[in-house]
Each structure stands twice: as C-alpha cells, then as structure tokens.
Amino acid sequence: MCRNIKPLFHFEPGATDEEIHAAALQFVRKISGINRPSRANEATFNQAVDEITRISAQLLNELESSAPLKNRQEEELRAKERSARRFGATPR
C-alpha cells in the first residue's frame, strides 16, 4: 500500500490538497492495518488523517531545494518506462 504513495515534493505544479490528503489516508491505513474504520474508531482514524495531512502540507511548504523543479508529466513517463522494463509491456 505505501509503495503507491508518490513523492509530492519539488514538482511543478505543486502537490494539491487532494494529493496530500490521499497520501495521508494511505499512510494511516497502512500503519493502522485498517482500510475502513469501524464506527468506534472512525473519529480517531479521521483525526489522524487530518493531522497527517496538515503536517505533510506544512512539510512540503517548508522544504527547500536548489535543484530545478521536476515536471510531473516527465516523471510519470519515466515511471511508466521503468515499470515496462521491469515487468514487461502492459496490455492496453
């Protein structure tokens, strides 16, 4: 599950709130072992997602780099090429 969390720092355009929230949700699901919380745990689960979203957004806003910004489309294409080399061509 966590291997699906994509790096969000240093891209143009920057990470959206939805991307940060999705990464936080995946993280909480992974460490809790819960995909969908019960009613008893729902408030705590959602609070954890909200706090990790907030902290992650703060982290992304405060990190610095002197390297040029990465292009999302180019990085996505590179990832697909790596995947094709590793696993072979995927059927369409």
N, CA, C and O atoms as a CHARMM CRD file, in Angstrom:
* protein
*
  368
    1    1 MET  N      0.82600  -1.19400   0.00000 PROA 1      0.00000
    2    1 MET  CA     0.00000   0.00000   0.00000 PROA 1      0.00000
    3    1 MET  C      0.86900   1.25600   0.00000 PROA 1      0.00000
    4    1 MET  O      0.61500   2.15900  -0.79800 PROA 1      0.00000
    5    2 CYS  N      1.87700   1.34900   0.85700 PROA 2      0.00000
    6    2 CYS  CA     2.69400   2.56300   0.92800 PROA 2      0.00000
    7    2 CYS  C      3.53600   2.77100  -0.32200 PROA 2      0.00000
    8    2 CYS  O      3.92300   3.89900  -0.62600 PROA 2      0.00000
    9    3 ARG  N      3.82200   1.70300  -1.04500 PROA 3      0.00000
   10    3 ARG  CA     4.62100   1.90500  -2.24800 PROA 3      0.00000
   11    3 ARG  C      3.84000   2.72300  -3.27600 PROA 3      0.00000
   12    3 ARG  O      4.42800   3.22400  -4.23400 PROA 3      0.00000
   13    4 ASN  N      2.53200   2.86700  -3.09300 PROA 4      0.00000
   14    4 ASN  CA     1.72100   3.66000  -4.00300 PROA 4      0.00000
   15    4 ASN  C      1.72100   5.14500  -3.65900 PROA 4      0.00000
   16    4 ASN  O      1.21200   5.95900  -4.43000 PROA 4      0.00000
   17    5 ILE  N      2.28300   5.50000  -2.52300 PROA 5      0.00000
   18    5 ILE  CA     2.37800   6.91400  -2.16300 PROA 5      0.00000
   19    5 ILE  C      3.49200   7.51300  -2.99400 PROA 5      0.00000
   20    5 ILE  O      4.63800   7.07000  -2.92000 PROA 5      0.00000
   21    6 LYS  N      3.16100   8.51400  -3.78100 PROA 6      0.00000
   22    6 LYS  CA     4.12300   9.11700  -4.69000 PROA 6      0.00000
   23    6 LYS  C      4.78700  10.31700  -4.02900 PROA 6      0.00000
   24    6 LYS  O      4.16700  11.01500  -3.22600 PROA 6      0.00000
   25    7 PRO  N      6.05900  10.55500  -4.37100 PROA 7      0.00000
   26    7 PRO  CA     6.71200  11.76200  -3.87200 PROA 7      0.00000
   27    7 PRO  C      5.91600  13.00100  -4.30800 PROA 7      0.00000
   28    7 PRO  O      5.44500  13.07500  -5.44300 PROA 7      0.00000
   29    8 LEU  N      5.77300  13.95200  -3.41300 PROA 8      0.00000
   30    8 LEU  CA     4.98100  15.14700  -3.69900 PROA 8      0.00000
   31    8 LEU  C      5.81200  16.42000  -3.67100 PROA 8      0.00000
   32    8 LEU  O      5.30900  17.49400  -4.00300 PROA 8      0.00000
   33    9 PHE  N      7.07000  16.31400  -3.28200 PROA 9      0.00000
   34    9 PHE  CA     7.91500  17.49600  -3.13400 PROA 9      0.00000
   35    9 PHE  C      8.63100  17.84600  -4.42800 PROA 9      0.00000
   36    9 PHE  O      9.09000  16.96900  -5.15900 PROA 9      0.00000
   37   10 HSD  N      8.71800  19.11700  -4.69100 PROA 10     0.00000
   38   10 HSD  CA     9.56400  19.70700  -5.72200 PROA 10     0.00000
   39   10 HSD  C      9.07200  19.43600  -7.13900 PROA 10     0.00000
   40   10 HSD  O      9.86100  19.14100  -8.03700 PROA 10     0.00000
   41   11 PHE  N      7.77000  19.54000  -7.32600 PROA 11     0.00000
   42   11 PHE  CA     7.17000  19.36900  -8.63900 PROA 11     0.00000
   43   11 PHE  C      6.50400  20.66400  -9.08900 PROA 11     0.00000
   44   11 PHE  O      6.08100  21.49000  -8.28100 PROA 11     0.00000
   45   12 GLU  N      6.42900  20.80400 -10.38500 PROA 12     0.00000
   46   12 GLU  CA     5.67200  21.90200 -10.98000 PROA 12     0.00000
   47   12 GLU  C      4.59900  21.28300 -11.84000 PROA 12     0.00000
   48   12 GLU  O      4.94300  20.56900 -12.78200 PROA 12     0.00000
   49   13 PRO  N      3.34600  21.49900 -11.59200 PROA 13     0.00000
   50   13 PRO  CA     2.80300  22.26600 -10.48000 PROA 13     0.00000
   51   13 PRO  C      2.93800  21.51500  -9.15600 PROA 13     0.00000
   52   13 PRO  O      3.14300  20.30100  -9.13600 PROA 13     0.00000
   53   14 GLY  N      2.82100  22.24200  -8.07300 PROA 14     0.00000
   54   14 GLY  CA     2.96900  21.66000  -6.74100 PROA 14     0.00000
   55   14 GLY  C      1.85300  20.68500  -6.40300 PROA 14     0.00000
   56   14 GLY  O      0.84700  20.59700  -7.10700 PROA 14     0.00000
   57   15 ALA  N      2.04600  19.96700  -5.32800 PROA 15     0.00000
   58   15 ALA  CA     1.05900  18.98600  -4.87400 PROA 15     0.00000
   59   15 ALA  C     -0.24000  19.67300  -4.49000 PROA 15     0.00000
   60   15 ALA  O     -0.23700  20.74700  -3.88800 PROA 15     0.00000
   61   16 THR  N     -1.33700  19.04600  -4.84200 PROA 16     0.00000
   62   16 THR  CA    -2.64900  19.58300  -4.48600 PROA 16     0.00000
   63   16 THR  C     -3.03600  19.10200  -3.08600 PROA 16     0.00000
   64   16 THR  O     -2.45500  18.15400  -2.55900 PROA 16     0.00000
   65   17 ASP  N     -4.01300  19.76300  -2.50600 PROA 17     0.00000
   66   17 ASP  CA    -4.52500  19.33400  -1.20000 PROA 17     0.00000
   67   17 ASP  C     -5.05700  17.90400  -1.27900 PROA 17     0.00000
   68   17 ASP  O     -4.90500  17.13100  -0.33300 PROA 17     0.00000
   69   18 GLU  N     -5.67600  17.55400  -2.39900 PROA 18     0.00000
   70   18 GLU  CA    -6.23600  16.21500  -2.56700 PROA 18     0.00000
   71   18 GLU  C     -5.12400  15.16100  -2.60100 PROA 18     0.00000
   72   18 GLU  O     -5.28300  14.08100  -2.03200 PROA 18     0.00000
   73   19 GLU  N     -4.01500  15.46100  -3.25400 PROA 19     0.00000
   74   19 GLU  CA    -2.89900  14.51700  -3.30600 PROA 19     0.00000
   75   19 GLU  C     -2.29000  14.31200  -1.92700 PROA 19     0.00000
   76   19 GLU  O     -1.96200  13.18900  -1.54500 PROA 19     0.00000
   77   20 ILE  N     -2.14400  15.38700  -1.19400 PROA 20     0.00000
   78   20 ILE  CA    -1.58600  15.29400   0.15800 PROA 20     0.00000
   79   20 ILE  C     -2.52400  14.49000   1.05300 PROA 20     0.00000
   80   20 ILE  O     -2.07100  13.65100   1.83100 PROA 20     0.00000
   81   21 HSD  N     -3.81900  14.73900   0.94800 PROA 21     0.00000
   82   21 HSD  CA    -4.80700  14.00700   1.74900 PROA 21     0.00000
   83   21 HSD  C     -4.79900  12.52400   1.38200 PROA 21     0.00000
   84   21 HSD  O     -4.86300  11.67400   2.26900 PROA 21     0.00000
   85   22 ALA  N     -4.72100  12.20300   0.10300 PROA 22     0.00000
   86   22 ALA  CA    -4.69900  10.79700  -0.33400 PROA 22     0.00000
   87   22 ALA  C     -3.46900  10.07800   0.22100 PROA 22     0.00000
   88   22 ALA  O     -3.56500   8.92500   0.64300 PROA 22     0.00000
   89   23 ALA  N     -2.32000  10.74500   0.22300 PROA 23     0.00000
   90   23 ALA  CA    -1.10900  10.14000   0.77000 PROA 23     0.00000
   91   23 ALA  C     -1.26100   9.91800   2.27500 PROA 23     0.00000
   92   23 ALA  O     -0.85200   8.87700   2.79000 PROA 23     0.00000
   93   24 ALA  N     -1.84400  10.88400   2.98100 PROA 24     0.00000
   94   24 ALA  CA    -2.05900  10.74400   4.42400 PROA 24     0.00000
   95   24 ALA  C     -3.01300   9.59100   4.71400 PROA 24     0.00000
   96   24 ALA  O     -2.79200   8.81900   5.64700 PROA 24     0.00000
   97   25 LEU  N     -4.06700   9.47200   3.92300 PROA 25     0.00000
   98   25 LEU  CA    -5.03400   8.38800   4.10200 PROA 25     0.00000
   99   25 LEU  C     -4.36600   7.03800   3.89100 PROA 25     0.00000
  100   25 LEU  O     -4.58500   6.11600   4.67700 PROA 25     0.00000
  101   26 GLN  N     -3.55400   6.90000   2.84600 PROA 26     0.00000
  102   26 GLN  CA    -2.84300   5.64300   2.61300 PROA 26     0.00000
  103   26 GLN  C     -1.90600   5.32300   3.76800 PROA 26     0.00000
  104   26 GLN  O     -1.80100   4.17100   4.18800 PROA 26     0.00000
  105   27 PHE  N     -1.22500   6.34200   4.28200 PROA 27     0.00000
  106   27 PHE  CA    -0.29900   6.13700   5.38900 PROA 27     0.00000
  107   27 PHE  C     -1.03800   5.63200   6.62600 PROA 27     0.00000
  108   27 PHE  O     -0.60600   4.66500   7.25400 PROA 27     0.00000
  109   28 VAL  N     -2.14700   6.27600   6.97900 PROA 28     0.00000
  110   28 VAL  CA    -2.90700   5.86900   8.17200 PROA 28     0.00000
  111   28 VAL  C     -3.47500   4.46600   7.97900 PROA 28     0.00000
  112   28 VAL  O     -3.48100   3.66700   8.91600 PROA 28     0.00000
  113   29 ARG  N     -3.95000   4.16100   6.78100 PROA 29     0.00000
  114   29 ARG  CA    -4.44300   2.80800   6.52200 PROA 29     0.00000
  115   29 ARG  C     -3.33800   1.78100   6.71200 PROA 29     0.00000
  116   29 ARG  O     -3.56400   0.71500   7.28600 PROA 29     0.00000
  117   30 LYS  N     -2.15700   2.09800   6.23800 PROA 30     0.00000
  118   30 LYS  CA    -1.03700   1.15700   6.32400 PROA 30     0.00000
  119   30 LYS  C     -0.62400   0.91500   7.77200 PROA 30     0.00000
  120   30 LYS  O     -0.51700  -0.23100   8.20700 PROA 30     0.00000
  121   31 ILE  N     -0.39200   1.98700   8.51400 PROA 31     0.00000
  122   31 ILE  CA     0.12800   1.77900   9.86700 PROA 31     0.00000
  123   31 ILE  C     -0.92800   1.25800  10.83100 PROA 31     0.00000
  124   31 ILE  O     -0.59400   0.61100  11.82400 PROA 31     0.00000
  125   32 SER  N     -2.21900   1.53500  10.54600 PROA 32     0.00000
  126   32 SER  CA    -3.26600   1.03100  11.43400 PROA 32     0.00000
  127   32 SER  C     -3.71900  -0.36800  11.04100 PROA 32     0.00000
  128   32 SER  O     -4.26800  -1.10200  11.86300 PROA 32     0.00000
  129   33 GLY  N     -3.48900  -0.73900   9.77900 PROA 33     0.00000
  130   33 GLY  CA    -3.97400  -2.02400   9.30800 PROA 33     0.00000
  131   33 GLY  C     -5.46800  -2.01500   9.05800 PROA 33     0.00000
  132   33 GLY  O     -6.08700  -3.06900   8.91500 PROA 33     0.00000
  133   34 ILE  N     -6.04700  -0.82700   9.00600 PROA 34     0.00000
  134   34 ILE  CA    -7.49000  -0.68000   8.82600 PROA 34     0.00000
  135   34 ILE  C     -7.74700   0.05200   7.51200 PROA 34     0.00000
  136   34 ILE  O     -7.25600   1.16200   7.30300 PROA 34     0.00000
  137   35 ASN  N     -8.51800  -0.57800   6.63200 PROA 35     0.00000
  138   35 ASN  CA    -8.86100   0.07000   5.38000 PROA 35     0.00000
  139   35 ASN  C    -10.06100   1.00000   5.55600 PROA 35     0.00000
  140   35 ASN  O    -10.06700   2.12300   5.05400 PROA 35     0.00000
  141   36 ARG  N    -11.06600   0.52200   6.27000 PROA 36     0.00000
  142   36 ARG  CA   -12.24700   1.32000   6.58200 PROA 36     0.00000
  143   36 ARG  C    -12.53600   1.14300   8.07100 PROA 36     0.00000
  144   36 ARG  O    -12.85200   0.03700   8.51200 PROA 36     0.00000
  145   37 PRO  N    -12.42900   2.22000   8.85000 PROA 37     0.00000
  146   37 PRO  CA   -12.57200   2.07500  10.30200 PROA 37     0.00000
  147   37 PRO  C    -14.01500   1.78600  10.72000 PROA 37     0.00000
  148   37 PRO  O    -14.97200   2.16000  10.04200 PROA 37     0.00000
  149   38 SER  N    -14.12900   1.11500  11.84600 PROA 38     0.00000
  150   38 SER  CA   -15.45300   0.89400  12.43400 PROA 38     0.00000
  151   38 SER  C    -15.97000   2.22300  12.97600 PROA 38     0.00000
  152   38 SER  O    -15.22500   3.20000  13.06400 PROA 38     0.00000
  153   39 ARG  N    -17.23100   2.25100  13.33200 PROA 39     0.00000
  154   39 ARG  CA   -17.80300   3.48600  13.90600 PROA 39     0.00000
  155   39 ARG  C    -17.06600   3.89100  15.17100 PROA 39     0.00000
  156   39 ARG  O    -16.88500   5.07700  15.44400 PROA 39     0.00000
  157   40 ALA  N    -16.64100   2.89500  15.94100 PROA 40     0.00000
  158   40 ALA  CA   -15.94100   3.16900  17.19600 PROA 40     0.00000
  159   40 ALA  C    -14.58800   3.84700  16.94600 PROA 40     0.00000
  160   40 ALA  O    -14.13200   4.64000  17.77000 PROA 40     0.00000
  161   41 ASN  N    -13.95200   3.54200  15.82300 PROA 41     0.00000
  162   41 ASN  CA   -12.62500   4.08200  15.53100 PROA 41     0.00000
  163   41 ASN  C    -12.62900   5.19500  14.48400 PROA 41     0.00000
  164   41 ASN  O    -11.58300   5.77900  14.20200 PROA 41     0.00000
  165   42 GLU  N    -13.77100   5.48800  13.91600 PROA 42     0.00000
  166   42 GLU  CA   -13.84800   6.42600  12.79600 PROA 42     0.00000
  167   42 GLU  C    -13.32100   7.81700  13.14000 PROA 42     0.00000
  168   42 GLU  O    -12.55600   8.39100  12.36500 PROA 42     0.00000
  169   43 ALA  N    -13.70900   8.36000  14.26900 PROA 43     0.00000
  170   43 ALA  CA   -13.27500   9.71100  14.64900 PROA 43     0.00000
  171   43 ALA  C    -11.75800   9.76900  14.83100 PROA 43     0.00000
  172   43 ALA  O    -11.10700  10.69900  14.35500 PROA 43     0.00000
  173   44 THR  N    -11.20500   8.78300  15.51500 PROA 44     0.00000
  174   44 THR  CA    -9.75900   8.74700  15.74100 PROA 44     0.00000
  175   44 THR  C     -9.01200   8.58000  14.42900 PROA 44     0.00000
  176   44 THR  O     -8.00300   9.24500  14.19200 PROA 44     0.00000
  177   45 PHE  N     -9.50800   7.68800  13.57500 PROA 45     0.00000
  178   45 PHE  CA    -8.89900   7.44300  12.27000 PROA 45     0.00000
  179   45 PHE  C     -8.90600   8.72900  11.43600 PROA 45     0.00000
  180   45 PHE  O     -7.87900   9.11700  10.88000 PROA 45     0.00000
  181   46 ASN  N    -10.06200   9.38100  11.35400 PROA 46     0.00000
  182   46 ASN  CA   -10.17700  10.61100  10.56200 PROA 46     0.00000
  183   46 ASN  C     -9.32700  11.74800  11.13800 PROA 46     0.00000
  184   46 ASN  O     -8.76500  12.54800  10.38900 PROA 46     0.00000
  185   47 GLN  N     -9.23700  11.81700  12.45600 PROA 47     0.00000
  186   47 GLN  CA    -8.39500  12.83300  13.08400 PROA 47     0.00000
  187   47 GLN  C     -6.93300  12.61200  12.70500 PROA 47     0.00000
  188   47 GLN  O     -6.21100  13.56800  12.42300 PROA 47     0.00000
  189   48 ALA  N     -6.49900  11.35400  12.69900 PROA 48     0.00000
  190   48 ALA  CA    -5.12000  11.04700  12.31600 PROA 48     0.00000
  191   48 ALA  C     -4.86000  11.44400  10.87000 PROA 48     0.00000
  192   48 ALA  O     -3.82000  12.02800  10.56700 PROA 48     0.00000
  193   49 VAL  N     -5.79300  11.13600   9.97600 PROA 49     0.00000
  194   49 VAL  CA    -5.64500  11.51600   8.57400 PROA 49     0.00000
  195   49 VAL  C     -5.55100  13.03600   8.44900 PROA 49     0.00000
  196   49 VAL  O     -4.69300  13.54700   7.72900 PROA 49     0.00000
  197   50 ASP  N     -6.42500  13.75600   9.14200 PROA 50     0.00000
  198   50 ASP  CA    -6.42000  15.22400   9.07900 PROA 50     0.00000
  199   50 ASP  C     -5.11300  15.81000   9.59700 PROA 50     0.00000
  200   50 ASP  O     -4.56000  16.72800   8.99200 PROA 50     0.00000
  201   51 GLU  N     -4.61500  15.28100  10.71800 PROA 51     0.00000
  202   51 GLU  CA    -3.37700  15.81100  11.28700 PROA 51     0.00000
  203   51 GLU  C     -2.17300  15.50700  10.39400 PROA 51     0.00000
  204   51 GLU  O     -1.30200  16.35800  10.21500 PROA 51     0.00000
  205   52 ILE  N     -2.12200  14.31000   9.83900 PROA 52     0.00000
  206   52 ILE  CA    -1.01600  13.96500   8.95100 PROA 52     0.00000
  207   52 ILE  C     -1.09000  14.77200   7.66400 PROA 52     0.00000
  208   52 ILE  O     -0.05600  15.15000   7.11200 PROA 52     0.00000
  209   53 THR  N     -2.29300  15.03800   7.18100 PROA 53     0.00000
  210   53 THR  CA    -2.45800  15.89900   6.00500 PROA 53     0.00000
  211   53 THR  C     -1.90400  17.28400   6.29200 PROA 53     0.00000
  212   53 THR  O     -1.16000  17.84200   5.48600 PROA 53     0.00000
  213   54 ARG  N     -2.27000  17.83600   7.44200 PROA 54     0.00000
  214   54 ARG  CA    -1.81500  19.18500   7.81000 PROA 54     0.00000
  215   54 ARG  C     -0.29700  19.23200   7.95100 PROA 54     0.00000
  216   54 ARG  O      0.35100  20.13800   7.42700 PROA 54     0.00000
  217   55 ILE  N      0.26100  18.27000   8.64800 PROA 55     0.00000
  218   55 ILE  CA     1.70800  18.24200   8.87400 PROA 55     0.00000
  219   55 ILE  C      2.45400  18.01100   7.55800 PROA 55     0.00000
  220   55 ILE  O      3.51000  18.60300   7.33100 PROA 55     0.00000
  221   56 SER  N      1.91400  17.16000   6.69900 PROA 56     0.00000
  222   56 SER  CA     2.54900  16.90100   5.40800 PROA 56     0.00000
  223   56 SER  C      2.54900  18.15300   4.53600 PROA 56     0.00000
  224   56 SER  O      3.54500  18.45200   3.87700 PROA 56     0.00000
  225   57 ALA  N      1.44100  18.88000   4.53000 PROA 57     0.00000
  226   57 ALA  CA     1.36500  20.12800   3.75800 PROA 57     0.00000
  227   57 ALA  C      2.38400  21.13400   4.29100 PROA 57     0.00000
  228   57 ALA  O      3.04700  21.82100   3.51400 PROA 57     0.00000
  229   58 GLN  N      2.50600  21.21900   5.60500 PROA 58     0.00000
  230   58 GLN  CA     3.48500  22.12000   6.21100 PROA 58     0.00000
  231   58 GLN  C      4.90200  21.71100   5.80200 PROA 58     0.00000
  232   58 GLN  O      5.71800  22.56300   5.45100 PROA 58     0.00000
  233   59 LEU  N      5.18800  20.42300   5.84700 PROA 59     0.00000
  234   59 LEU  CA     6.49800  19.92500   5.44400 PROA 59     0.00000
  235   59 LEU  C      6.80200  20.30500   3.99700 PROA 59     0.00000
  236   59 LEU  O      7.87700  20.82900   3.70600 PROA 59     0.00000
  237   60 LEU  N      5.87300  20.04600   3.09900 PROA 60     0.00000
  238   60 LEU  CA     6.08700  20.35100   1.68400 PROA 60     0.00000
  239   60 LEU  C      6.28800  21.84700   1.45000 PROA 60     0.00000
  240   60 LEU  O      7.05800  22.24300   0.57500 PROA 60     0.00000
  241   61 ASN  N      5.60100  22.67100   2.22500 PROA 61     0.00000
  242   61 ASN  CA     5.74000  24.12600   2.08300 PROA 61     0.00000
  243   61 ASN  C      7.07700  24.64100   2.60600 PROA 61     0.00000
  244   61 ASN  O      7.58200  25.65600   2.12700 PROA 61     0.00000
  245   62 GLU  N      7.65000  23.94700   3.58400 PROA 62     0.00000
  246   62 GLU  CA     8.86700  24.44200   4.22400 PROA 62     0.00000
  247   62 GLU  C     10.15800  23.82300   3.68700 PROA 62     0.00000
  248   62 GLU  O     11.23900  24.36200   3.92200 PROA 62     0.00000
  249   63 LEU  N     10.06100  22.69900   2.97100 PROA 63     0.00000
  250   63 LEU  CA    11.26100  22.08900   2.40000 PROA 63     0.00000
  251   63 LEU  C     11.85000  23.00700   1.33100 PROA 63     0.00000
  252   63 LEU  O     11.12600  23.72200   0.63900 PROA 63     0.00000
  253   64 GLU  N     13.17100  22.97400   1.21100 PROA 64     0.00000
  254   64 GLU  CA    13.86000  23.79500   0.21300 PROA 64     0.00000
  255   64 GLU  C     14.75200  22.90900  -0.64200 PROA 64     0.00000
  256   64 GLU  O     15.23000  21.86600  -0.19800 PROA 64     0.00000
  257   65 SER  N     14.96300  23.34600  -1.87300 PROA 65     0.00000
  258   65 SER  CA    15.85800  22.63200  -2.77900 PROA 65     0.00000
  259   65 SER  C     16.41600  23.63300  -3.77900 PROA 65     0.00000
  260   65 SER  O     15.72400  24.55600  -4.20900 PROA 65     0.00000
  261   66 SER  N     17.67600  23.43600  -4.14200 PROA 66     0.00000
  262   66 SER  CA    18.28400  24.29300  -5.15300 PROA 66     0.00000
  263   66 SER  C     18.20400  23.65000  -6.53600 PROA 66     0.00000
  264   66 SER  O     18.58700  24.27200  -7.52700 PROA 66     0.00000
  265   67 ALA  N     17.71700  22.42500  -6.61400 PROA 67     0.00000
  266   67 ALA  CA    17.57800  21.72600  -7.88900 PROA 67     0.00000
  267   67 ALA  C     16.38600  22.29400  -8.66100 PROA 67     0.00000
  268   67 ALA  O     15.45100  22.82400  -8.06100 PROA 67     0.00000
  269   68 PRO  N     16.42000  22.18600  -9.97200 PROA 68     0.00000
  270   68 PRO  CA    15.26500  22.65600 -10.75000 PROA 68     0.00000
  271   68 PRO  C     14.03400  21.80400 -10.44800 PROA 68     0.00000
  272   68 PRO  O     14.14700  20.62200 -10.12200 PROA 68     0.00000
  273   69 LEU  N     12.86200  22.42000 -10.56000 PROA 69     0.00000
  274   69 LEU  CA    11.61600  21.71000 -10.30500 PROA 69     0.00000
  275   69 LEU  C     11.44300  20.57500 -11.30400 PROA 69     0.00000
  276   69 LEU  O     11.84900  20.67900 -12.46100 PROA 69     0.00000
  277   70 LYS  N     10.82900  19.48100 -10.83400 PROA 70     0.00000
  278   70 LYS  CA    10.55300  18.34300 -11.70600 PROA 70     0.00000
  279   70 LYS  C      9.21200  18.56700 -12.39300 PROA 70     0.00000
  280   70 LYS  O      8.30500  19.19000 -11.84100 PROA 70     0.00000
  281   71 ASN  N      9.11200  18.04500 -13.60500 PROA 71     0.00000
  282   71 ASN  CA     7.87100  18.11800 -14.36500 PROA 71     0.00000
  283   71 ASN  C      7.07000  16.84500 -14.10900 PROA 71     0.00000
  284   71 ASN  O      7.58900  15.74300 -14.28900 PROA 71     0.00000
  285   72 ARG  N      5.83000  16.98000 -13.69700 PROA 72     0.00000
  286   72 ARG  CA     5.00500  15.81700 -13.34900 PROA 72     0.00000
  287   72 ARG  C      4.83800  14.84600 -14.51300 PROA 72     0.00000
  288   72 ARG  O      4.94500  13.63200 -14.33700 PROA 72     0.00000
  289   73 GLN  N      4.57800  15.38200 -15.69600 PROA 73     0.00000
  290   73 GLN  CA     4.35400  14.51800 -16.85200 PROA 73     0.00000
  291   73 GLN  C      5.62000  13.75100 -17.22200 PROA 73     0.00000
  292   73 GLN  O      5.54800  12.56700 -17.55100 PROA 73     0.00000
  293   74 GLU  N      6.76600  14.40400 -17.17400 PROA 74     0.00000
  294   74 GLU  CA     8.02600  13.72300 -17.48400 PROA 74     0.00000
  295   74 GLU  C      8.32500  12.63400 -16.46200 PROA 74     0.00000
  296   74 GLU  O      8.75600  11.54200 -16.83300 PROA 74     0.00000
  297   75 GLU  N      8.10500  12.91300 -15.19500 PROA 75     0.00000
  298   75 GLU  CA     8.35300  11.91300 -14.14600 PROA 75     0.00000
  299   75 GLU  C      7.39900  10.72900 -14.27900 PROA 75     0.00000
  300   75 GLU  O      7.79400   9.58500 -14.05200 PROA 75     0.00000
  301   76 GLU  N      6.15100  10.99800 -14.64400 PROA 76     0.00000
  302   76 GLU  CA     5.17800   9.92300 -14.84000 PROA 76     0.00000
  303   76 GLU  C      5.59700   9.04000 -16.01100 PROA 76     0.00000
  304   76 GLU  O      5.49000   7.81600 -15.93400 PROA 76     0.00000
  305   77 LEU  N      6.07300   9.65100 -17.09100 PROA 77     0.00000
  306   77 LEU  CA     6.53700   8.90200 -18.24600 PROA 77     0.00000
  307   77 LEU  C      7.74900   8.04000 -17.87300 PROA 77     0.00000
  308   77 LEU  O      7.82800   6.87800 -18.27300 PROA 77     0.00000
  309   78 ARG  N      8.67200   8.59300 -17.12300 PROA 78     0.00000
  310   78 ARG  CA     9.84500   7.81600 -16.66700 PROA 78     0.00000
  311   78 ARG  C      9.42400   6.62700 -15.81400 PROA 78     0.00000
  312   78 ARG  O      9.97200   5.53300 -15.95000 PROA 78     0.00000
  313   79 ALA  N      8.45500   6.84300 -14.93800 PROA 79     0.00000
  314   79 ALA  CA     7.97900   5.75600 -14.07700 PROA 79     0.00000
  315   79 ALA  C      7.34000   4.65200 -14.91400 PROA 79     0.00000
  316   79 ALA  O      7.54100   3.47000 -14.63500 PROA 79     0.00000
  317   80 LYS  N      6.57400   5.02400 -15.93500 PROA 80     0.00000
  318   80 LYS  CA     5.95900   4.01800 -16.80800 PROA 80     0.00000
  319   80 LYS  C      7.02100   3.24400 -17.57600 PROA 80     0.00000
  320   80 LYS  O      6.90200   2.03200 -17.75700 PROA 80     0.00000
  321   81 GLU  N      8.05900   3.94100 -18.02700 PROA 81     0.00000
  322   81 GLU  CA     9.14400   3.27400 -18.74200 PROA 81     0.00000
  323   81 GLU  C      9.88600   2.30100 -17.82900 PROA 81     0.00000
  324   81 GLU  O     10.21800   1.19100 -18.24500 PROA 81     0.00000
  325   82 ARG  N     10.15100   2.71700 -16.56800 PROA 82     0.00000
  326   82 ARG  CA    10.79300   1.82300 -15.60400 PROA 82     0.00000
  327   82 ARG  C      9.93500   0.58900 -15.35400 PROA 82     0.00000
  328   82 ARG  O     10.44400  -0.53000 -15.28000 PROA 82     0.00000
  329   83 SER  N      8.64300   0.80100 -15.22700 PROA 83     0.00000
  330   83 SER  CA     7.72200  -0.30300 -14.98300 PROA 83     0.00000
  331   83 SER  C      7.69800  -1.25500 -16.16700 PROA 83     0.00000
  332   83 SER  O      7.68800  -2.47300 -15.98400 PROA 83     0.00000
  333   84 ALA  N      7.69000  -0.71100 -17.38300 PROA 84     0.00000
  334   84 ALA  CA     7.67700  -1.56000 -18.57800 PROA 84     0.00000
  335   84 ALA  C      8.95600  -2.38700 -18.66100 PROA 84     0.00000
  336   84 ALA  O      8.92000  -3.56000 -19.03400 PROA 84     0.00000
  337   85 ARG  N     10.09300  -1.77000 -18.31000 PROA 85     0.00000
  338   85 ARG  CA    11.35700  -2.52400 -18.32200 PROA 85     0.00000
  339   85 ARG  C     11.35000  -3.60500 -17.25300 PROA 85     0.00000
  340   85 ARG  O     11.85500  -4.70600 -17.47100 PROA 85     0.00000
  341   86 ARG  N     10.78400  -3.29200 -16.11200 PROA 86     0.00000
  342   86 ARG  CA    10.80600  -4.24200 -15.00000 PROA 86     0.00000
  343   86 ARG  C      9.80900  -5.37300 -15.18700 PROA 86     0.00000
  344   86 ARG  O     10.13100  -6.53400 -14.93600 PROA 86     0.00000
  345   87 PHE  N      8.59100  -5.04000 -15.62800 PROA 87     0.00000
  346   87 PHE  CA     7.52300  -6.02800 -15.69000 PROA 87     0.00000
  347   87 PHE  C      7.11300  -6.40900 -17.11000 PROA 87     0.00000
  348   87 PHE  O      6.26700  -7.28400 -17.29200 PROA 87     0.00000
  349   88 GLY  N      7.69500  -5.77100 -18.10600 PROA 88     0.00000
  350   88 GLY  CA     7.30000  -6.02300 -19.48700 PROA 88     0.00000
  351   88 GLY  C      6.17400  -5.07900 -19.87700 PROA 88     0.00000
  352   88 GLY  O      5.59100  -4.39900 -19.03200 PROA 88     0.00000
  353   89 ALA  N      5.88600  -5.05100 -21.14300 PROA 89     0.00000
  354   89 ALA  CA     4.82100  -4.17000 -21.64200 PROA 89     0.00000
  355   89 ALA  C      3.49200  -4.56900 -21.05100 PROA 89     0.00000
  356   89 ALA  O      3.20300  -5.75400 -20.88600 PROA 89     0.00000
  357   90 THR  N      2.68800  -3.58300 -20.73500 PROA 90     0.00000
  358   90 THR  CA     1.36700  -3.84200 -20.16700 PROA 90     0.00000
  359   90 THR  C      0.33500  -3.83000 -21.28300 PROA 90     0.00000
  360   90 THR  O      0.42000  -3.00000 -22.18800 PROA 90     0.00000
  361   91 PRO  N     -0.64600  -4.74100 -21.23900 PROA 91     0.00000
  362   91 PRO  CA    -1.68900  -4.74000 -22.25000 PROA 91     0.00000
  363   91 PRO  C     -2.57800  -3.51500 -22.10800 PROA 91     0.00000
  364   91 PRO  O     -2.77700  -3.00400 -21.00600 PROA 91     0.00000
  365   92 ARG  N     -3.10100  -3.05900 -23.21100 PROA 92     0.00000
  366   92 ARG  CA    -3.98100  -1.86600 -23.17800 PROA 92     0.00000
  367   92 ARG  C     -5.41900  -2.23400 -23.13000 PROA 92     0.00000
  368   92 ARG  O     -6.28100  -1.35500 -23.09900 PROA 92     0.00000
